[in-house]
Amino acid sequence: MSLDFRFAIASDLHIALPHTIWDHPTRFHLVEVSIPALEVVLERLEQLELDFLLLPGDLTQHGEPENHSWLAERLAKLPYPVYVIPGNHDVPERFATERSIGLADFPLYYPKFGYDDPTQVYYSHEILPGVRLIGLNSNFFDFEGKQICTGYLDDEQFDWLQQTLTETKGELVIVMIHHNVVEHLPGQSSDALGRRYMLKNAPRLLKLLRSAGVQLIFTGHLHVQDIACHEGIYDITTGSLVSYPHPYRVLHFRQDEQGKQQLQIESDRVAAVSGWEDLQSSSREWMGDRSRSFMLKLLTQPPLSLSLAEAEALVPGLRYFWADIADGDALFNFPQFPSAARRYFERFSAKDPLGSPALIDNCTTLMLEGKD
């Protein structure tokens, strides 16, 4: 069976109508541009012959009902199918509050975008002949209904997924989940700052997907452009439309009659919106202005465990470190840093195991193994 289709990904939209925006001086999210940036992307995508659009979570800034409603109405006007899943910002608590919707409410807002069963916050759809999308919910809550800080799939969802995968013989299966399943940063699953973006039981999910021959996972949450691979499974995470560099992706999948598969990935950015005519530069500075506290935490916690004075001396040289990570394909060089700090930060470079540049985060073609 041959396949040939094109789709797009835009992640972590953080849609915020003007009256819902909080004035918080340290937030990284440039939510002021959420709606105009999305409009730029949708206008560009409407010029393409897309088969579908994926939105892997954090559709809204704080789960506000009016923001979910606005987005659902806007997506309904598009000329191609759209599929969504919830992110941690979409359902901040298990049960609805005066400010945000609850987990069970999410499918009710998006029945046209994957959730034809209003009682279930995950789904499986044959979105094209021979192509199946599985949308998972990685939000999890404690006994008081408060969201835990890492992603998690409960046993009920795993049982459903295992049964669903047994029924996909001969199909191309792609998975969409908000939290990262494969590490996109060195030591991400064990690092105090990085593991909050990971799925806590990622190894269990990877084992199940590997046994079913699934090779493609699409995630968000981390707000970076990155492609990571673990034992033949690619986790393609896409940066946020409200964070530098305001990216989105257009992907082209092909499978020939012999079963040879490839996925071509191209990325673009929103360069300007009204009031932010130089969005790329302004947004990079916005992130740099707010990077100080984050970098101090990174420097003073293990494994570096620097004193505050030592960390303060290095912070200016790291002003754009996270912006460069978010941009994808970063190559770092910190010759002025002490050796331990230099080695630590340079290991975030986009290099292969032999130390050569491996610039695949934004534009690349992945060669995949055909499913038996």
C-alpha positions as CSV (number, residue, x, y, z in Angstrom):
1,M,0.0,0.0,0.0
2,S,1.3,3.4,-0.9
3,L,0.7,6.5,1.2
4,D,1.3,10.2,0.4
5,F,-0.1,12.9,2.6
6,R,0.8,16.3,4.0
7,F,0.0,17.7,7.4
8,A,1.0,20.5,9.8
9,I,1.7,20.9,13.5
10,A,1.3,24.0,15.6
11,S,1.8,23.5,19.4
12,D,1.2,25.3,22.7
13,L,-1.0,28.0,21.2
14,H,-1.9,29.4,24.7
15,I,-4.9,31.2,23.2
16,A,-5.7,34.2,25.4
17,L,-8.5,36.7,24.6
18,P,-7.3,40.1,25.7
19,H,-9.5,40.3,28.8
20,T,-8.1,36.9,30.0
21,I,-4.4,37.9,29.9
22,W,-2.7,38.1,33.3
23,D,-0.1,40.8,33.8
24,H,2.8,38.8,35.2
25,P,6.2,40.3,34.8
26,T,8.2,37.1,34.8
27,R,6.1,34.9,32.5
28,F,7.9,33.4,29.4
29,H,4.7,33.1,27.4
30,L,4.2,36.1,25.1
31,V,0.4,35.4,25.1
32,E,-0.3,38.9,23.7
33,V,0.5,37.5,20.3
34,S,-1.4,34.2,20.7
35,I,-4.3,35.0,18.5
36,P,-2.6,37.1,15.8
37,A,0.2,34.5,15.6
38,L,-2.3,31.7,15.1
39,E,-4.0,33.7,12.4
40,V,-0.8,34.2,10.5
41,V,-0.1,30.4,10.6
42,L,-3.7,29.5,9.6
43,E,-3.6,31.9,6.7
44,R,-0.3,30.3,5.4
45,L,-1.6,26.8,5.9
46,E,-4.8,27.5,3.9
47,Q,-2.6,28.1,0.9
48,L,-1.3,24.5,1.1
49,E,-3.1,21.3,0.3
50,L,-3.1,19.9,3.8
51,D,-4.7,16.6,4.8
52,F,-4.9,17.6,8.5
53,L,-3.5,19.8,11.3
54,L,-2.3,18.5,14.7
55,L,-2.4,20.7,17.8
56,P,-0.7,18.7,20.6
57,G,-2.0,20.5,23.7
58,D,-1.9,23.8,25.7
59,L,-4.5,25.2,23.4
60,T,-5.3,27.9,26.0
61,Q,-3.4,29.9,28.5
62,H,-5.2,28.8,31.7
63,G,-8.1,26.6,30.6
64,E,-10.6,29.5,30.4
65,P,-14.0,28.4,28.9
66,E,-14.1,31.5,26.7
67,N,-10.7,30.7,25.2
68,H,-11.6,27.1,24.5
69,S,-14.8,28.3,22.9
70,W,-13.1,30.9,20.7
71,L,-10.6,28.3,19.5
72,A,-13.1,25.6,18.7
73,E,-15.2,28.1,16.7
74,R,-12.1,29.3,14.8
75,L,-10.9,25.7,14.0
76,A,-14.4,24.9,12.7
77,K,-13.9,27.3,9.8
78,L,-10.8,25.6,8.4
79,P,-10.9,23.7,5.2
80,Y,-9.1,20.6,6.5
81,P,-9.6,18.4,9.6
82,V,-7.9,19.4,12.9
83,Y,-7.1,17.1,15.8
84,V,-6.4,18.3,19.3
85,I,-5.4,16.9,22.8
86,P,-5.3,18.6,26.2
87,G,-2.2,20.1,27.7
88,N,-1.5,20.9,31.3
89,H,-2.7,24.5,30.7
90,D,-6.0,23.4,29.3
91,V,-7.2,21.6,32.4
92,P,-5.2,23.0,35.4
93,E,-7.4,21.1,37.8
94,R,-9.5,17.9,37.5
95,F,-12.7,19.7,38.2
96,A,-14.0,22.9,36.8
97,T,-13.4,26.2,38.7
98,E,-14.7,29.7,38.3
99,R,-11.7,30.3,35.9
100,S,-11.1,27.0,34.1
101,I,-12.8,24.0,32.7
102,G,-12.3,20.5,34.1
103,L,-10.8,17.4,32.5
104,A,-14.2,15.9,31.7
105,D,-15.3,19.1,30.0
106,F,-12.5,19.1,27.4
107,P,-14.1,16.6,24.9
108,L,-17.3,18.6,25.1
109,Y,-15.5,21.7,23.6
110,Y,-13.8,19.7,20.8
111,P,-16.3,17.1,19.4
112,K,-15.3,17.9,15.8
113,F,-11.6,17.6,16.5
114,G,-11.1,14.0,17.6
115,Y,-13.5,13.7,20.5
116,D,-16.6,12.1,19.1
117,D,-17.0,10.2,22.4
118,P,-17.7,12.9,25.0
119,T,-17.0,10.5,27.8
120,Q,-13.3,9.8,26.9
121,V,-10.3,12.2,26.9
122,Y,-8.3,10.1,24.5
123,Y,-9.2,8.7,21.1
124,S,-8.3,6.6,18.0
125,H,-9.3,7.7,14.5
126,E,-8.6,6.5,11.0
127,I,-7.9,10.0,9.7
128,L,-7.0,8.8,6.2
129,P,-7.3,5.4,4.5
130,G,-4.6,3.3,6.2
131,V,-3.5,6.1,8.6
132,R,-4.6,6.1,12.3
133,L,-4.1,8.8,14.8
134,I,-4.1,8.0,18.5
135,G,-4.6,11.1,20.7
136,L,-3.6,10.5,24.4
137,N,-4.3,12.5,27.6
138,S,-1.1,12.8,29.7
139,N,-2.7,15.0,32.4
140,F,-2.9,13.4,35.8
141,F,-4.2,14.6,39.2
142,D,-3.8,13.9,42.9
143,F,-6.6,12.9,45.2
144,E,-7.5,16.5,45.7
145,G,-7.9,17.1,42.0
146,K,-4.6,19.1,41.7
147,Q,-2.5,18.5,38.7
148,I,0.8,16.6,39.2
149,C,3.8,18.2,37.8
150,T,4.7,15.4,35.3
151,G,2.7,13.7,32.7
152,Y,1.3,10.3,33.4
153,L,-0.9,7.7,31.7
154,D,-3.1,5.6,34.1
155,D,-3.8,1.9,33.8
156,E,-7.2,2.4,32.2
157,Q,-5.7,4.4,29.4
158,F,-2.9,1.9,28.9
159,D,-5.4,-1.0,28.8
160,W,-7.4,0.9,26.1
161,L,-4.3,1.7,24.2
162,Q,-3.0,-1.9,24.2
163,Q,-6.4,-3.1,22.9
164,T,-6.5,-0.4,20.3
165,L,-3.0,-1.2,19.0
166,T,-4.0,-4.8,18.4
167,E,-6.6,-3.6,15.9
168,T,-4.1,-1.6,13.7
169,K,-2.5,-4.3,11.6
170,G,-1.5,-2.9,8.3
171,E,-2.1,0.7,9.3
172,L,0.4,3.6,9.8
173,V,-0.2,4.6,13.4
174,I,0.9,8.1,14.7
175,V,0.6,9.2,18.3
176,M,0.0,12.6,19.7
177,I,0.6,13.4,23.4
178,H,1.4,16.6,25.2
179,H,4.3,15.5,27.5
180,N,7.6,14.4,26.0
181,V,8.1,10.6,25.8
182,V,11.7,10.6,24.6
183,E,14.3,13.0,26.2
184,H,14.9,16.2,24.3
185,L,17.5,17.5,26.7
186,P,20.4,15.7,28.3
187,G,19.2,13.9,31.5
188,Q,15.7,15.4,31.1
189,S,13.9,12.6,32.8
190,S,16.1,12.8,35.9
191,D,16.7,16.6,36.1
192,A,14.6,18.5,38.6
193,L,13.8,21.2,36.0
194,G,13.5,18.9,33.0
195,R,11.4,16.0,34.2
196,R,8.3,18.1,34.7
197,Y,8.0,18.1,30.9
198,M,8.4,14.3,30.6
199,L,5.8,11.5,30.8
200,K,6.6,9.8,34.1
201,N,5.9,6.4,32.8
202,A,7.4,7.0,29.4
203,P,9.4,3.6,29.4
204,R,6.1,1.7,29.6
205,L,4.6,3.7,26.8
206,L,7.6,3.3,24.6
207,K,7.7,-0.5,25.1
208,L,4.1,-0.8,24.1
209,L,4.5,1.4,21.0
210,R,7.6,-0.4,20.0
211,S,5.9,-3.8,20.1
212,A,3.2,-2.4,17.9
213,G,5.6,-0.9,15.4
214,V,4.7,2.7,16.1
215,Q,7.6,5.1,15.1
216,L,6.1,8.6,15.3
217,I,5.1,10.5,18.4
218,F,4.2,14.2,18.2
219,T,4.5,16.2,21.4
220,G,4.6,19.8,22.8
221,H,4.9,21.2,26.3
222,L,8.7,21.9,26.3
223,H,8.4,25.0,23.9
224,V,11.4,23.9,21.8
225,Q,12.1,22.7,18.3
226,D,13.6,19.2,18.7
227,I,13.6,15.8,17.2
228,A,14.7,12.9,19.4
229,C,14.9,9.2,18.7
230,H,14.9,6.2,21.1
231,E,15.3,2.7,19.6
232,G,13.6,3.6,16.4
233,I,10.8,5.7,17.8
234,Y,10.9,9.5,17.0
235,D,9.5,12.0,19.4
236,I,9.0,15.2,17.4
237,T,8.3,18.1,19.7
238,T,7.3,21.5,18.3
239,G,7.9,24.9,19.9
240,S,5.2,27.2,21.1
241,L,3.4,29.9,19.0
242,V,3.7,32.2,22.0
243,S,7.4,31.7,22.7
244,Y,10.5,32.4,20.6
245,P,10.9,31.4,17.8
246,H,7.1,31.1,17.3
247,P,7.4,28.0,15.0
248,Y,5.2,25.6,13.2
249,R,5.9,22.6,11.0
250,V,4.7,21.3,7.7
251,L,5.3,17.5,7.2
252,H,5.1,15.3,4.1
253,F,4.8,11.5,4.6
254,R,5.4,9.1,1.8
255,Q,5.3,5.3,1.6
256,D,5.9,3.5,-1.7
257,E,4.5,0.2,-2.8
258,Q,7.5,-1.7,-1.3
259,G,6.7,-0.2,2.1
260,K,9.6,2.2,2.2
261,Q,8.7,5.2,4.3
262,Q,10.0,8.7,4.7
263,L,8.8,11.8,6.6
264,Q,10.0,15.2,5.3
265,I,9.8,17.9,7.9
266,E,10.0,21.6,7.2
267,S,9.7,24.4,9.9
268,D,8.7,28.0,9.6
269,R,8.3,30.9,12.0
270,V,5.9,33.8,12.6
271,A,8.1,36.8,11.9
272,A,5.7,39.6,12.7
273,V,2.2,40.4,13.9
274,S,0.5,43.8,14.5
275,G,2.2,45.6,17.3
276,W,5.2,43.3,17.1
277,E,6.6,44.0,13.7
278,D,10.0,42.6,14.7
279,L,8.6,39.6,16.6
280,Q,11.7,37.4,16.3
281,S,14.1,39.9,17.8
282,S,11.6,41.2,20.4
283,S,10.6,37.8,21.5
284,R,14.2,36.6,21.8
285,E,14.9,39.6,24.0
286,W,11.7,39.0,26.0
287,M,13.0,35.5,26.8
288,G,16.5,36.7,27.5
289,D,15.1,39.3,30.0
290,R,13.3,36.5,31.9
291,S,16.0,33.9,31.8
292,R,18.0,35.0,34.9
293,S,16.1,33.1,37.6
294,F,15.9,29.9,35.4
295,M,19.6,30.0,34.7
296,L,20.4,30.5,38.4
297,K,18.4,27.4,39.3
298,L,20.2,25.4,36.6
299,L,23.6,26.6,37.8
300,T,23.1,26.1,41.6
301,Q,21.3,22.7,41.5
302,P,23.1,19.4,40.8
303,P,25.1,18.4,38.9
304,L,26.9,21.8,38.9
305,S,25.8,22.9,42.4
306,L,27.7,26.2,42.1
307,S,27.6,28.8,44.8
308,L,25.3,31.8,44.2
309,A,28.3,34.0,43.6
310,E,29.8,31.6,41.0
311,A,26.4,31.3,39.3
312,E,25.9,35.1,39.2
313,A,29.2,35.4,37.3
314,L,28.1,33.0,34.6
315,V,24.5,34.1,34.1
316,P,25.2,37.0,31.6
317,G,26.8,34.5,29.2
318,L,23.7,32.4,29.3
319,R,21.2,35.1,28.5
320,Y,20.2,33.5,25.2
321,F,20.9,29.9,26.1
322,W,17.2,28.8,26.4
323,A,16.3,30.9,23.3
324,D,18.9,29.0,21.4
325,I,17.6,25.7,22.7
326,A,14.1,26.7,21.7
327,D,15.2,27.6,18.2
328,G,16.5,24.1,17.6
329,D,19.8,22.9,16.1
330,A,21.8,24.9,18.6
331,L,25.6,24.6,18.7
332,F,27.2,25.9,21.9
333,N,30.7,27.1,22.7
334,F,31.6,28.5,26.1
335,P,35.4,28.8,26.2
336,Q,35.3,31.4,29.0
337,F,33.4,29.1,31.4
338,P,35.1,26.9,34.0
339,S,35.7,23.4,32.6
340,A,32.8,21.7,34.4
341,A,30.3,24.3,33.4
342,R,31.6,24.4,29.9
343,R,31.2,20.7,29.5
344,Y,27.7,20.8,31.0
345,F,26.3,23.5,28.7
346,E,28.1,22.4,25.5
347,R,26.5,19.0,25.8
348,F,23.2,20.6,24.9
349,S,24.5,21.1,21.3
350,A,22.8,19.4,18.4
351,K,25.5,16.9,17.8
352,D,25.6,13.1,17.0
353,P,27.4,10.6,19.3
354,L,30.6,11.2,17.4
355,G,30.5,15.0,18.1
356,S,29.6,16.1,14.6
357,P,26.7,18.6,14.1
358,A,23.4,16.9,13.6
359,L,21.0,19.7,12.5
360,I,17.7,17.8,12.2
361,D,15.4,19.8,14.6
362,N,13.8,22.1,12.1
363,C,14.3,20.7,8.6
364,T,15.1,17.1,7.8
365,T,13.9,13.9,6.2
366,L,13.5,10.8,8.4
367,M,13.8,7.4,6.9
368,L,11.4,5.0,8.6
369,E,10.9,1.3,8.6
370,G,7.8,0.0,7.0
371,K,5.3,-1.8,9.2
372,D,4.9,-5.5,8.5
